[in-house]
Amino acid sequence: MESFQKNNTYNSSDLIRLNKMEKPHSPAYYATNEEQFDSYDTSYGYSEDDQERTAEERALVRKLDLYIMPIICILDFIQFLDKSTINYAALFGFKEELGLNGTQYSLLGSLFYVGYFVYQFPNNYFLQRFAVARYIGVIVTIWGIILACTALTTNFAQVAALRFLLGLFEAGIYPALTLLVSTCYRRSEQAARLGAFWIWNGIALIIGGLISYGVGTMENDLGVSRWKWIMIILGACTVFMGFVSFFFLVDNPKSKVLNLNAEQEILVEERTRDNAVVRTTTIKMHQIKEALTELRFWCFCFACMFINLQNGALTIYNGQLVQDFGFNQLESVLLTIGSGGADVIYIVLGVWCARKTGNLLYTACGLMAIDIIGLILLVIIPVARLKLVGFYLTWSYCAAYVLLITSVTNNVSGYTKKIFYNGSLMVFYTIGNAVGPLLMIESQKPDYLTGMITYIVANALVIILLCIARWKMATINRYRLARSSGVVTNVEDDLSDVADPNYIYTM
């Protein structure tokens, strides 16, 4: 990078300020015409084309998929199920037994995300300092124990404390899993892998409904409240997965477990250049400062916050919303399975559409528009049971969020910067999820008008913010591709996407 700066001098008229928040950079960083983008020489390793893979690379990817994807999919499944336990518990006397009113129940949802918020910046430090697989194993085991202990609570204060601790230790899992995918797979492979493990959120809704239905129909509960059985069973399963992750999860594409041959070891180096991320334990403060001056950083952060207002509400009010439509206890449990199915379908279609069209963020905007339609239907449909139509449409936001995260994962380089981006997104994620449940005012059910109107406005803002972020990256691509920088950069230099003049964003 120093040679680049020494060998190139520019007049003040040559500098381009892309927005008031960013430092000016040389036009040599940028480009101006779409034809050049189409014919761009991607020899620096930043191509997103699905070029033909060699037999050795296909074998390498199969190994990565075998050792990484099953475990991280199950981890995503259990984390979503575990944080949603009070949604199912509420259908089996949880609120009545602990003497909770509507406001206290909403606070339990919010306190979980307060824990999430508190842990984000320590999590960024731990991710850069410790082996990812071991770190994941420890936090998963701890939160499994906390969940099981929830069965011992007898009042609001006790369960509130454990919900905070549950959120504290679950907070590390999403950034860790996203980092794992972004450092082990090519950028062109990441959307499918991220989509695959996020699909398990929807599967968790399906399986969670079935587990709750099974618990609800138990003939002999041994004198233990049925909502407590949900906590005990899921807590034990989580502890088991913590041990599996600690000992068996592969977190490095060069791991000895993969038994790579010489050609595959070379391929790992080439693939590392493609995803433009090299792991390092050195924390680079200038990359953090750079992220804070980017317009798209704030667009992604606020979009993340607004989209998760709704998520925070649906996570803990899923079953109760359906019950408010006039269905009984067990019918409500079964109908929540449909929301999981809708979640899976939207993610599959969203990822497919994004790959087919090459437009991650436009696809996300389309999904958010479907969500807005669903929320409007929840408000205007007069027949309570028919509100299910709008309810299932609203779950399209999950797929939009997957594509938002994929866009960030694909378009941020520099190890410290990538971790900082992921951590910051999780901070805004927690704010949205913490505030969202508080907008569900019990006296307004089944319409919950305040919440629904707020979510509609917030989702419209998400569409605007994603379009601005896309425009921003497209502008930089056009300027970079207009001129070759003449500089060969190496991924081992751990340059950020701003510092690397050859970096091209995916849309």
Residue pairs with C-beta under 8 A, 6 or more apart in sequence:
1 489
1 493
1 495
1 499
3 487
4 485
4 487
4 501
8 26
8 28
10 26
10 27
14 26
14 27
15 24
15 25
15 26
15 27
16 24
16 25
16 26
16 27
16 30
16 479
17 24
18 25
18 295
18 472
18 475
18 476
19 295
19 472
21 293
21 294
21 295
21 298
22 293
22 294
22 295
23 293
25 498
27 479
27 482
27 483
28 483
28 485
28 486
28 501
29 476
29 479
29 480
29 485
29 501
30 476
30 477
30 478
30 479
30 480
30 481
30 482
30 483
31 37
31 477
31 478
31 479
31 480
31 481
31 482
31 483
32 478
32 479
32 481
32 482
33 478
33 481
33 482
34 478
36 481
36 482
37 477
37 478
37 481
37 504
40 481
40 504
42 49
42 504
44 273
44 488
44 489
44 502
45 270
45 273
45 274
45 276
45 491
46 187
46 274
46 276
46 502
46 503
46 504
47 188
47 274
48 187
48 188
48 358
48 410
48 504
48 506
49 188
50 188
53 61
54 267
56 261
56 263
56 264
56 267
57 264
57 267
57 271
59 264
60 253
60 258
60 260
60 264
60 267
60 268
60 271
61 185
61 189
63 258
63 259
63 260
64 184
64 185
64 250
64 253
64 258
67 248
67 249
67 250
67 255
67 257
67 258
68 180
68 181
68 184
68 249
68 250
68 251
69 193
69 196
69 197
71 241
71 244
71 245
71 248
71 249
72 177
72 180
72 181
72 197
72 249
73 196
73 197
73 199
73 200
74 200
74 241
75 136
75 140
75 173
75 177
75 197
75 241
75 245
76 173
76 177
76 197
76 198
76 200
76 201
76 204
77 200
77 201
77 203
77 204
77 207
78 140
78 204
78 234
78 237
78 238
78 241
79 140
79 143
79 170
79 173
79 174
80 200
80 201
80 204
80 205
81 204
81 207
81 208
81 234
82 143
82 144
82 147
82 166
82 170
82 234
82 235
82 238
83 112
83 166
83 167
83 170
83 315
84 204
84 205
84 208
84 315
84 316
84 318
85 147
85 150
85 230
85 231
85 234
86 94
86 105
86 108
86 109
86 163
86 316
87 208
87 315
87 316
87 317
87 318
87 319
87 320
87 336
88 208
88 209
88 211
88 212
88 227
88 230
88 319
88 333
89 227
89 230
89 231
90 105
90 227
90 316
90 319
90 320
91 212
91 216
91 319
91 320
91 323
91 329
91 332
91 333
92 212
92 215
92 216
92 225
92 226
92 227
92 230
92 329
93 225
93 226
93 227
94 100
94 227
95 105
97 225
97 227
98 153
98 154
98 155
98 156
98 159
99 155
99 156
100 108
100 156
102 441
102 442
103 442
104 156
104 160
105 316
106 316
106 437
106 438
106 440
107 160
107 437
107 438
108 159
108 160
108 163
108 316
109 312
109 313
109 315
109 316
109 433
109 434
109 436
109 437
110 312
110 433
110 434
110 435
110 437
110 438
111 160
111 163
111 164
111 167
111 434
112 163
112 164
112 166
112 167
112 170
112 433
112 434
113 167
113 312
113 430
113 431
113 433
113 434
114 164
114 167
114 430
114 434
115 163
115 164
115 165
115 166
115 167
115 168
115 169
115 170
115 171
116 167
116 168
116 170
116 171
116 426
116 429
116 430
116 433
116 434
117 171
117 427
117 430
117 431
117 434
118 168
118 171
119 167
119 168
119 169
119 171
119 172
120 171
120 175
120 423
120 424
120 426
120 427
120 430
121 423
121 427
123 171
123 172
123 175
123 176
123 423
123 426
124 175
124 419
124 420
124 422
124 423
125 283
126 135
126 172
127 135
127 172
127 175
127 176
127 179
127 419
128 280
128 281
128 283
128 415
128 416
128 419
129 281
131 251
132 176
132 179
132 180
132 251
133 245
133 246
133 249
133 250
133 251
134 246
135 172
135 176
136 172
136 173
136 176
136 177
136 245
136 246
136 249
136 251
137 242
137 243
137 244
137 245
137 246
137 247
137 249
138 242
138 246
139 169
139 170
139 172
139 173
139 242
140 173
140 238
140 239
140 241
140 242
140 245
141 238
141 239
141 242
141 243
141 246
142 169
142 242
143 165
143 166
143 169
143 170
143 238
144 235
144 236
144 237
144 238
144 239
144 240
144 241
144 242
145 235
145 239
146 162
146 165
146 166
146 169
146 235
147 162
147 166
147 231
147 234
147 235
147 238
148 231
148 232
148 235
148 236
148 239
149 162
149 235
150 159
150 162
150 163
150 166
150 231
150 235
151 224
151 228
151 229
151 231
151 232
151 235
152 158
153 159
153 162
167 430
171 426
171 430
174 422
174 426
174 429
175 419
175 422
175 423
175 426
177 197
178 194
178 405
178 409
178 422
179 418
179 419
179 422
180 251
181 190
181 193
181 194
181 197
181 409
182 190
182 275
182 277
182 409
182 418
183 253
183 272
183 275
183 277
183 279
184 251
184 252
184 253
185 193
185 271
185 275
186 271
186 274
186 275
187 274
187 275
187 276
187 410
187 506
188 274
190 275
190 406
190 409
190 410
191 351
191 354
191 355
191 360
191 403
191 406
191 410
192 351
192 355
194 402
194 405
194 406
194 409
195 347
195 348
195 350
195 351
195 402
195 406
198 347
198 398
198 401
198 402
198 405
199 343
199 344
199 347
199 348
201 343
201 398
202 339
202 340
202 341
202 342
202 343
202 344
202 345
202 347
202 395
202 398
203 340
203 344
204 340
205 318
205 336
205 337
205 339
205 340
205 343
206 337
206 340
206 341
206 344
207 340
208 336
208 340
209 333
209 334
209 336
209 337
209 340
210 337
211 230
211 233
211 234
212 230
212 319
212 333
213 330
213 333
213 334
215 226
215 229
215 230
215 233
216 226
216 329
216 330
216 333
217 330
218 226
218 229
221 229
224 232
250 257
250 258
252 279
253 268
253 271
253 272
254 260
254 265
254 268
258 264
260 268
272 278
272 491
273 490
273 491
276 413
276 491
276 497
276 500
276 503
277 413
277 414
277 415
277 418
277 491
278 415
278 491
278 492
278 494
279 415
280 415
280 416
280 494
282 416
282 494
283 416
284 414
284 415
284 416
284 417
284 494
285 416
287 414
287 416
287 417
287 420
287 496
288 416
288 417
288 420
290 414
290 417
290 496
290 498
290 499
291 297
291 412
291 417
291 420
291 421
291 424
294 498
295 468
295 469
295 472
296 468
296 469
296 472
296 473
297 421
297 424
299 465
299 466
299 468
299 469
299 472
300 404
300 407
300 408
300 421
300 425
300 465
300 469
301 424
301 425
301 427
301 428
302 428
302 461
302 465
303 404
303 461
303 462
303 465
303 466
303 469
304 401
304 404
304 425
304 428
304 429
304 432
305 428
305 429
305 431
305 432
306 432
306 458
306 459
306 461
306 462
306 465
307 368
307 397
307 400
307 401
307 404
307 432
307 458
307 459
307 462
308 401
308 428
308 429
308 431
308 432
308 433
308 436
309 432
309 433
309 435
309 436
309 439
309 454
309 455
309 458
310 371
310 375
310 394
310 397
310 436
310 455
310 458
310 459
311 397
311 398
311 401
311 432
311 433
311 436
312 432
312 433
312 434
312 435
312 436
312 437
313 436
313 437
313 439
313 440
313 451
313 455
314 321
314 339
314 394
314 395
315 433
316 437
317 437
317 440
318 336
318 339
319 332
319 333
319 336
320 332
321 391
321 446
321 448
322 331
322 332
322 335
322 336
322 388
322 391
323 329
323 332
324 384
324 445
324 446
325 384
325 385
325 387
325 388
325 391
325 446
326 384
326 385
327 335
327 385
335 388
338 388
338 392
339 391
339 392
339 395
342 392
342 393
342 395
342 396
343 395
343 398
343 399
346 367
346 370
346 395
346 396
346 398
346 399
347 398
347 399
347 402
349 399
350 363
350 364
350 367
350 396
350 399
350 400
350 402
350 403
351 399
351 402
351 403
353 363
353 366
354 360
354 363
354 364
354 403
354 406
357 363
358 506
358 507
359 507
360 403
360 406
360 407
360 410
360 506
360 507
361 403
361 404
361 407
361 466
361 467
361 469
361 470
361 507
362 470
362 507
363 403
364 399
364 400
364 401
364 403
364 404
364 407
364 466
365 400
365 463
365 466
365 467
367 396
367 397
367 399
367 400
367 403
368 396
368 397
368 400
368 459
368 462
368 463
368 466
369 463
370 393
370 396
371 393
371 394
371 395
371 396
371 397
371 400
371 459
372 456
372 459
372 460
373 390
373 393
374 389
374 390
374 391
374 392
374 393
374 394
374 395
374 396
375 390
375 394
375 452
375 455
375 456
375 459
376 390
376 456
377 387
377 389
377 390
377 393
378 387
378 390
378 391
378 394
378 447
378 452
379 390
379 447
379 449
379 452
379 453
381 387
381 389
381 390
384 446
387 446
397 459
400 462
404 466
405 425
407 469
407 506
408 421
408 422
408 425
409 418
410 505
410 506
411 473
411 497
411 505
411 506
412 418
412 421
412 496
412 497
413 495
413 496
413 497
413 500
413 503
414 494
414 495
414 496
414 497
414 499
415 494
416 494
417 496
417 497
436 451
436 455
439 448
439 450
439 451
439 454
439 455
440 448
440 451
441 448
441 450
441 451
444 450
444 451
470 507
473 505
473 507
474 505
474 507
476 505
477 504
477 505
477 507
480 501
480 502
480 503
480 504
481 504
485 501
485 502
487 501
487 502
488 502
489 495
489 500
489 501
489 502
495 503
497 503
497 505
